[in-house]
């Protein structure tokens, strides 16, 4: 079975024709090529050629190339490799930094520490529940009967939540480091 996210993008990161069509019909008629390219570029999680991105965005390849180079300069996308054809993908590090910076601005140092404590508690709960130190060490087959769909799905949901907890720990720790480096003005 092919797992898909809410946008209809398969787990392999390649959108279906239906997902591309939904993306196109969702565009406002007043959106510029640059705005359409930006929206599309943010969904590109696997290295994708400029021509493929241009096709998805319904624009000229050279226009897409120019905008993608600019998006790479500001950090929202990254060029993957030096070969031809040029390939780009969303720059996850930029968006993690952006989330961390947002947390730094929203929460005090104490609130960030409290958030980390709560996240560490959740992480320990999962470690104790499954008897392993890492979410990747959990096998749903070891903790639920595959015939019991609800129990099996519950384990998979826990693993996904545990992975999210780990991501939130990383981002919250980054927010604390940003706060030490650059305190919010009073």
C-alpha positions in Angstrom: 0.0 0.0 0.0 1.2 3.5 -0.9 1.1 5.8 2.1 0.2 9.4 1.4 0.2 12.6 3.3 -2.8 15.0 3.3 -1.6 16.6 0.1 -1.7 13.3 -1.7 2.1 13.0 -1.9 3.3 9.4 -1.6 5.9 8.5 1.1 8.5 8.5 -1.7 8.0 12.2 -2.0 6.9 12.1 -5.6 3.4 13.7 -6.1 0.7 12.1 -8.1 -0.8 13.7 -11.1 -3.9 14.3 -9.0 -1.9 16.0 -6.3 -0.3 18.3 -8.9 -3.7 19.1 -10.4 -5.0 20.0 -6.9 -2.0 22.2 -6.3 -2.6 24.0 -9.6 -6.3 24.5 -9.1 -5.7 25.8 -5.6 -3.6 28.7 -6.9 -5.1 32.1 -6.9 -5.3 33.6 -10.4 -3.5 36.6 -9.1 -0.4 34.6 -7.9 2.8 35.4 -9.6 5.1 32.8 -11.0 7.5 33.5 -8.1 4.7 32.8 -5.6 3.6 29.6 -7.3 7.2 28.5 -7.5 7.8 29.2 -3.8 4.6 27.2 -2.8 5.7 24.3 -5.0 9.4 24.4 -3.9 8.2 24.1 -0.2 6.6 20.7 -1.1 9.7 19.3 -2.9 11.3 17.0 -0.3 13.3 14.9 -2.8 15.9 16.2 -5.3 13.8 17.4 -8.2 14.9 18.8 -11.5 14.2 22.4 -12.4 12.2 21.2 -15.4 10.0 19.0 -13.2 9.4 21.9 -10.8 8.7 24.3 -13.8 6.2 21.8 -15.2 4.5 21.5 -11.8 4.3 25.2 -11.5 3.3 25.7 -15.1 6.1 28.2 -15.9 9.2 28.4 -18.2 12.2 26.4 -17.1 14.5 29.4 -17.2 12.1 31.4 -15.0 12.0 28.4 -12.5 15.8 28.2 -12.6 16.2 31.9 -11.8 13.8 31.8 -8.9 15.1 28.5 -7.5 18.6 29.9 -7.5 17.3 32.9 -5.5 15.4 30.7 -3.1 18.6 28.7 -2.6 20.5 32.0 -1.8 18.0 32.9 0.9 18.0 29.3 2.2 14.5 28.1 1.7 15.6 25.4 -0.9 18.9 23.8 -1.5 20.6 22.7 -4.7 21.5 19.0 -4.4 24.8 18.1 -6.1 26.7 20.0 -8.7 25.6 17.8 -11.7 23.2 18.5 -14.5 20.4 18.8 -14.6 20.2 21.0 -11.5 18.1 19.5 -8.7 16.6 21.3 -5.8 14.6 20.3 -2.6 13.2 22.1 0.4 15.9 23.0 2.9 14.6 21.3 6.1 17.4 23.0 8.2 16.1 26.4 7.3 12.6 25.5 8.4 13.8 23.9 11.6 15.8 27.1 12.4 12.7 29.2 11.6 10.6 27.1 14.0 13.4 27.4 16.7 13.6 31.1 16.2 9.9 31.4 16.6 10.0 29.5 19.8 12.8 31.7 21.1 10.7 34.8 20.4 7.5 33.3 21.9 8.8 31.6 25.1 11.0 32.8 28.0 14.1 30.8 28.9 12.1 29.3 31.8 9.3 28.3 29.5 11.8 26.7 27.1 13.3 24.7 29.9 9.8 23.6 31.1 9.0 22.6 27.6 12.2 20.5 27.3 11.4 18.8 30.7 7.9 17.8 29.5 9.3 16.5 26.2 12.0 14.5 28.0 9.3 13.0 30.3 7.3 11.9 27.2 10.5 10.5 25.7 11.2 8.5 28.9 7.6 7.2 28.9 8.0 5.8 25.4 11.4 4.3 26.3 9.9 2.6 29.3 6.7 1.5 27.5 8.6 -0.2 24.7 11.9 -1.1 26.5 14.1 0.4 23.9 16.1 3.7 23.7 15.1 4.7 20.2 11.8 4.9 18.3 13.5 3.1 15.4 14.1 0.1 17.6 10.3 -0.5 18.1 8.7 -3.2 16.0 5.0 -3.1 16.0 5.0 -6.9 15.5 6.7 -7.3 18.9 4.1 -5.2 20.7 0.8 -6.0 19.0 -0.9 -8.8 17.1 -1.0 -7.8 13.4 -4.6 -9.1 13.4 -5.6 -6.6 16.0 -5.7 -3.5 13.8 -6.4 -1.1 16.6 -3.5 -2.3 18.8 -1.1 -2.4 15.8 -2.1 1.1 14.7 -1.7 2.3 18.3 1.9 1.2 18.3 2.6 2.9 15.0 0.9 6.1 16.3 3.1 5.9 19.4 6.3 5.5 17.2 5.3 8.5 15.1 4.6 10.6 18.2 7.9 9.5 19.7 9.7 10.6 16.6 7.8 14.0 16.8 8.9 14.3 20.5 12.5 13.8 19.4 12.1 16.5 16.7 10.6 18.9 19.2 13.4 18.3 21.6 16.0 19.1 18.9 14.1 22.3 17.9 13.5 23.4 21.5 17.2 22.9 22.3 18.1 24.9 19.2 15.7 27.7 20.4 17.5 27.7 23.8 20.9 28.0 22.0 19.5 30.9 19.9 18.3 32.6 23.0 21.7 32.4 24.6 23.4 33.8 21.5 20.8 36.5 20.8 18.5 37.4 23.7 15.1 38.9 22.8 15.1 42.7 23.3 13.2 43.9 26.4 
